[in-house]
Amino acid sequence: MTETTTDGDATDTQRRGRRIMMTAGERDAFLASQRTCRVATVSGNGAPHVGALWFVWDGTALWLYSLTRSKRWGQLRNDPRLAVVVDDGEAYGELRGVELSGRAISVGEAPRAGQPCPELDAPERMFASKYFGMESMPHDGRHAWLRLVPDSVVSWDFRKMPMG
């Protein structure tokens, strides 16, 4: 993951100004509080495709629950590269967000019917709580899990900019 934060937890310098970059704790709290991300994939002819998804962040990986018959899923089978943006804010001085990019990996059965998969225990518990207010994940046999352990993370929080 490439990002330098004010608490020094990474290796490379983020291109955007360091003064508006989120710390690791701010980034984790932001990703935990947001509900929708935008996921960009690439088609065989190089054309981008962007769609909205629900997600959970476990501090290391972004977990996406996607329809297996979607354009996104087909494109990721051919080219696993993706970029994800989670952002928030109305006025310019309120804008904040995180951009993550890397390669998606399918985890568990596809489509997911609920067969035991220890690697999915934590993300499914987090997802069920965040979106359904439940302790366990309902499975519809149409979705499956994608995991993105980002190669690159860029964050911004315009609320940190001096106004005036």
N, C-alpha and C positions, 0 to 999 in steps of 0.2 A: 504494500500500500504506500503510495507516495503522498505525503503531506507532512508539513511541519506545523505543529500547533504551539500555542503559547506555553503549554506545559511540557513541551519537548518530547513528545512520544513518537516521533516519526523520523524519517531519514532524509527526505528531499524537501526542497522549498516549494511551496505552493506559488503559482504564478500570480494569483490575485494578492492584493495587499495583505500582509500579515496582520495588520491591525483589525481587519474585518473577518479574519478566519476564526472559526469556532474551535474551542479546545476539544479534546477527545470527550470530555464529560458533557460539554454543551452539545456536541454532535450526537452522542448517544441519547441524551434526553430529547433532543429535537426529533430524531428518527423514531423514538418510542412514542412520541406524542402525535405524530402525523399519521394519517390514514391512507392516503393515496399517493402513489408514485407514477411517474411516466417512464415507460420502458421503451428504449429504441433498439431495434434489431436491423439487420441488413439482409436484403433479398439477394438471390443469386445474381441478379444483374446490377447489384450495388445500390439499388434504391432503398432509402431508409423507410422504416415503418415504426410509428410511435403509437403506443396505446397505454391506457391507464390500468393499474392493478393495485390490489391490496397487498400488503407486505408486512413482515416483521423483521426487526434487526436484533441480532443476539450479541452485538458488541464486536463481532468478527465478520459475520456474513449476513447478507440480505437474503431473506427467504421469500420467494414469490410463488403464489398459488395460481397457476395458469390453466386455462382450458387446453386440453391436449389436441383438440381439433382446430385450434386457432392458427391464424397466419403466423403469429409470433412463434408458436411451438415448432411449426414446420421450418421456419427460417433458422431457428436455433439448432435444429438437427443438422442443417447444412453448414452453418457458421455460428459457433457458440458465442461470438463476441456480442456484448450488449453494453449499453450505457443507461443509467437510471438517474432521474432527477426527482428530488423531493424538495418542494419549496413552499413558502408561505409568505404572506404579507400583502397589504393593499397599497399603502402609500410607499413612496420610494424609500424613505427612511426606516421602513418596517421590513423590507425585503430580507429574507434569509433562506438558505437552502443548502443542500448537499448534492453533489454529483458523484456517482460511483461508476466505475467501468471495469470491465474484465471479461471473463468467460463464464457462461452459465453451465452448470452441471445438473443434470436430472438426478433426483434422489428418491429412492423408493419406487414402488410400482407406478406405471403410467398406462392408463389412468389409475388414480388412487382409489382403492375400495376399502382400505383400512387394515390390510395385512400388517402384522407386527414389523416395525422398522425402528429399532432403537435410536438411530440417527435423527429420526423425525419426532421423537417424543417431545423434546423441548420446543421446537418451532410450532408444532401443532397445538401444544398447550398454550403458548403465547398468542397464536392466531385465534384460537377459539375464545380466549378471554377478551382479546382486543376487539374482535368484530361481532361475536355472538353472545358475549357475557356468559359463556359456558366453560366448564373445565375440560371437556373433551371435544375433539374435532369431529364435526359431521362430515361424512364423505358421500359424494354424489356419483362417483364412478365416471366423472367427466373431467376432473381437474387432476393435476399432478404438481409436484414440487420442483422448483428450480432454486439452486443455491448459487449466489454470487459472492465469492470471496474476492473483494475488489483488488485490482492491481493499482488503481489510482482512486484517490478520494480528494475532492476539492469542496471546500465549504465557504460560505459567506454569511455575514450577519451585518447588514447595513445599520442596525441599531447601534453598533459600536462606533460609527463614524461621528466625529464631532459635528454638530449642527451649528450653522451660523456663519 
